[in-house]
Amino acid sequence: MARFGASLGVLGVALVFVVGAPTPAGAAGLPCQVAETNRHQVTPLNLDGDPAKETVDVFNVDGAESPLTEVMVCDAKGGELVRTTLRVIWGPSPGNRESGLREAWVGDLDRSDGRVEVAARHFVTPSVGEELVLVRQRAKHSHAFKKLQTIAGDTVTMTRSPGKSAFVTADLTATHSPDGAAHSERWTYVKSKGRWVCSKDCFGRPEYTMSACAGEVPGILDSAAVEIRVLRMSCADAKVVIKKWMKKPRSPIDGFTVESPAQFRVLGQKGSKAFFFALRGTS
């Protein structure tokens, strides 16, 4: 498998469907059940602050060849449990009917502002691996959820610790990593960014874990370094090194070991610093 390229394409497909609209307001009051579903993971929570708890149900829709994952919120109204929200958060799966939801975590996962998050772990295919989809309560006391982020890997799990924000572990095997080395990334919640960010062993996937830089660096014969990203260094410093490399590709350069982990992709590393870019105008 070439995770560096293939997984991003599949992930893009998944994200198109993840942002599907929640159940319209007029649909509230429907029975708290959906046909042809399985793998239910039900969590009782008080979402809206009233005396009664709601139920948050994360489940797989098994009515078609391509699984979907949905989140449903149910509340007691007039002595009956009725549906207040139903939303697709993942899928349709590019895999077979055995793919899809494997595990879910529901609660105040980031320990930030009291809103509830849902983290749903999915198996896609043996070559693509797994995806952890995170959605967050739109506002305090709301029954609706909005898309937050997706983290992919060969295996992706979440760990909850009492009184602390949960962290994510995304493992990549050497054969599926762009730099040819195994990685066990740890993703921790960063309040200033409002999301989980890779904080340990982050060289495996520059697109996910590095900060983007504006602009590009021109090279010879109308080529250019584009989509520049950096880790633990400034964009300006990275562009100085990249400019030298574009004039004469070599390694090392200014102390950076430079390699091409995938076609038309360049990764430079020196200690904890790294830069990454794509080449445009090459053949």
C-alpha positions in Angstrom: 0.0 0.0 0.0 1.1 3.5 -0.7 -0.6 5.3 2.2 1.1 8.6 1.3 -1.0 9.0 -1.8 -3.8 6.4 -1.8 -5.1 7.1 1.7 -5.5 10.8 1.1 -7.7 10.1 -1.9 -10.0 7.8 0.0 -10.0 10.2 3.0 -11.2 12.9 0.6 -14.1 10.8 -0.5 -15.0 10.0 3.1 -15.0 13.7 4.1 -17.5 14.6 1.3 -20.1 12.5 3.1 -19.1 13.3 6.6 -20.5 16.8 6.3 -24.0 15.5 5.4 -26.8 17.6 7.0 -28.5 16.6 10.2 -32.1 15.6 10.4 -34.3 18.7 9.6 -36.2 20.2 12.6 -39.5 19.0 11.2 -38.3 15.4 11.5 -37.9 15.7 15.3 -40.3 13.4 17.1 -39.6 10.3 14.9 -39.3 7.0 16.6 -35.9 6.4 18.3 -34.9 3.6 15.9 -33.5 3.2 12.4 -34.0 0.1 10.3 -31.2 -2.2 9.1 -28.6 -1.0 11.7 -26.1 -2.8 13.9 -23.0 -2.2 16.0 -24.9 0.2 18.3 -22.9 2.0 21.0 -25.3 3.8 23.2 -24.3 6.4 25.8 -26.6 8.2 28.2 -25.7 11.9 28.6 -27.2 15.1 29.6 -26.8 17.2 26.5 -29.3 20.0 27.0 -29.0 20.6 30.8 -32.6 19.6 31.7 -33.2 17.0 34.5 -33.5 14.0 32.1 -30.6 12.4 30.2 -30.6 11.9 26.5 -29.1 8.9 24.7 -26.4 9.3 22.1 -26.4 6.2 19.8 -23.5 5.7 17.3 -24.2 2.9 14.9 -23.5 1.2 11.5 -26.2 1.4 8.8 -26.1 -2.1 7.2 -28.9 -1.7 4.6 -26.5 -1.3 1.6 -23.3 -2.8 0.3 -21.4 0.3 1.6 -21.6 0.9 5.3 -22.4 4.3 6.8 -22.0 5.5 10.4 -24.7 7.7 12.0 -25.1 9.5 15.3 -28.6 9.7 16.7 -29.8 11.6 19.7 -33.0 10.5 21.5 -34.9 12.3 24.2 -37.9 11.6 26.4 -40.9 13.6 25.3 -44.5 13.0 26.5 -43.5 9.7 28.1 -41.9 8.4 24.9 -38.3 8.2 23.6 -38.1 10.2 20.3 -35.4 11.1 17.9 -34.1 14.7 18.0 -31.0 14.4 15.8 -29.8 11.9 13.1 -26.6 12.6 11.2 -24.3 10.7 8.9 -20.7 11.2 10.2 -18.8 8.7 8.0 -19.2 6.9 4.7 -20.3 5.4 2.4 -17.3 3.1 2.9 -15.1 2.3 0.0 -14.7 -1.1 1.6 -17.1 -4.1 1.8 -19.9 -4.7 4.3 -17.4 -5.8 6.9 -15.8 -2.4 7.0 -17.1 0.6 8.9 -17.7 1.3 12.6 -15.5 -0.6 15.1 -15.6 1.5 18.3 -16.8 4.8 19.6 -16.1 7.2 22.5 -18.7 9.7 23.6 -18.4 12.5 26.2 -16.4 15.6 27.0 -13.3 14.1 25.3 -11.2 17.3 25.1 -12.0 18.5 28.7 -12.2 22.1 27.3 -15.5 23.8 27.3 -18.0 21.2 28.4 -19.3 20.3 25.0 -19.6 16.7 24.0 -17.5 15.0 21.3 -18.0 11.7 19.5 -14.9 9.8 18.3 -15.8 6.9 15.9 -13.2 4.4 14.8 -13.7 2.8 11.4 -11.9 0.1 9.5 -11.8 1.0 5.8 -9.8 -1.7 3.9 -6.6 -3.6 4.6 -4.6 -1.3 2.3 -6.1 2.0 3.6 -6.3 1.1 7.3 -8.5 2.9 9.8 -10.0 6.4 10.2 -11.1 8.1 13.5 -13.8 10.6 12.8 -14.4 13.3 15.5 -17.6 15.4 15.7 -18.4 18.0 18.4 -21.6 19.3 19.9 -22.5 22.5 18.0 -23.1 24.5 21.2 -23.7 23.7 24.8 -27.1 22.2 25.4 -27.5 21.4 21.7 -28.5 18.0 20.3 -26.7 18.7 17.0 -23.1 17.8 16.1 -20.6 19.3 13.7 -17.6 17.9 11.9 -14.3 18.4 13.7 -11.5 16.3 12.1 -10.5 12.9 10.8 -7.2 11.1 11.8 -6.1 8.1 9.6 -3.6 5.4 10.1 -3.1 1.6 10.0 -4.7 1.5 13.4 -6.2 4.6 15.2 -7.4 4.4 18.8 -8.4 6.8 21.6 -7.4 6.7 25.2 -9.3 8.4 28.0 -7.7 9.4 31.3 -9.7 10.6 34.3 -9.7 14.4 34.5 -7.6 14.8 31.3 -8.3 15.2 27.7 -8.3 12.0 25.7 -5.4 11.4 23.3 -5.3 9.5 20.0 -2.7 7.0 18.9 -2.2 6.6 15.2 0.1 3.7 14.2 1.7 3.5 10.7 3.8 0.5 9.6 7.0 1.1 7.8 5.6 -0.1 4.5 2.7 2.3 4.7 4.7 5.3 5.8 6.0 7.9 3.3 9.5 8.0 4.9 9.8 4.2 5.1 9.8 4.0 8.9 7.2 2.8 11.4 5.5 5.6 13.4 3.3 5.7 16.5 1.9 9.2 16.4 0.3 10.6 19.5 -2.3 13.3 19.0 -3.2 15.5 21.9 -5.9 18.2 22.3 -4.6 21.8 21.9 -7.2 24.3 23.2 -5.8 27.2 21.1 -6.4 25.2 17.9 -9.7 23.6 19.0 -8.6 20.2 17.8 -6.3 17.3 18.3 -2.8 17.9 16.9 0.1 15.4 16.5 2.6 15.9 19.4 4.9 12.9 19.2 6.6 10.9 16.3 5.1 13.3 13.7 7.4 12.9 10.7 5.3 10.2 9.1 2.8 12.3 7.3 3.7 15.9 6.5 0.2 16.8 5.1 -1.4 15.9 8.5 1.2 17.1 11.0 3.1 20.1 9.6 2.2 23.7 9.4 1.4 25.2 6.0 3.5 28.0 4.5 2.2 30.6 2.0 3.8 31.0 -1.4 6.2 28.9 -3.3 9.9 28.7 -4.2 10.8 28.9 -7.9 13.3 26.5 -9.5 14.9 25.9 -12.8 12.9 25.4 -16.1 9.6 26.7 -14.6 9.6 24.2 -11.8 8.6 25.3 -8.3 8.4 24.0 -4.7 4.7 24.2 -3.7 2.5 23.1 -0.8 5.4 23.9 1.6 5.0 22.7 5.2 7.3 23.0 8.2 7.7 21.4 11.6 9.5 23.2 14.4 11.1 25.8 12.1 9.9 29.0 10.4 8.7 29.1 6.8 11.3 31.7 6.0 14.2 29.5 7.2 12.7 26.5 5.3 12.5 28.5 2.1 16.2 29.4 2.3 17.1 25.7 2.3 14.5 24.8 -0.3 15.8 27.6 -2.6 19.3 26.1 -2.4 17.9 22.6 -3.1 15.9 23.7 -6.1 19.0 25.2 -7.7 21.0 22.0 -7.0 19.2 18.9 -5.5 21.5 17.2 -3.0 21.7 15.7 0.5 22.7 16.8 3.0 22.1 20.5 2.6 22.6 23.0 5.5 22.6 20.0 7.8 19.2 18.7 6.5 19.0 15.1 5.2 16.8 15.4 2.1 14.9 12.5 0.5 12.0 11.9 -1.8 9.5 9.5 0.0 7.1 9.7 -2.9 7.2 10.8 -6.5 7.5 14.7 -6.7 7.5 15.0 -2.9 10.5 16.1 -0.9 11.1 15.8 2.8 14.0 17.4 4.7 14.9 16.6 8.3 17.5 17.9 10.8 17.0 16.8 14.4 13.4 17.8 15.4 13.1 20.2 12.5 11.6 19.3 9.1 10.3 20.7 5.9 8.2 19.2 3.2 7.1 20.3 -0.3 5.7 19.1 -3.6 7.4 19.7 -6.9 5.5 21.4 -9.7 6.5 21.5 -13.3 8.5 18.3 -13.3 8.0 15.1 -15.3 
